[in-house]
Amino acid sequence: MAPAPTDDELDTLIRARLALLGIDLDQLPPGTAADPETGAPGRDTALESLRSFMRTTVLPLAAYRFGGDSALAQQVAPPQLYPSIATAWTRS
């Protein structure tokens, strides 16, 4: 298993992803204090929140793999929307 990313690596990823969306974190006030006029969080606070989200949500989801015999294994076929009609057509 790969080692957990460092804060600097996550900051680089977060800034790159936000830059692709046209969001510049440098527009936020520096430090942890929120802007009293707009309520915008400080740059450090926003980055810490995004790092926490990446570690607790995105990374575990990316690491998940379907098991062969587990209860969460993929279904062979998706469920049918109207099974009564399908069984009437196929007689199975």
Disulfide bonds with the S-S distance in Angstrom:
none
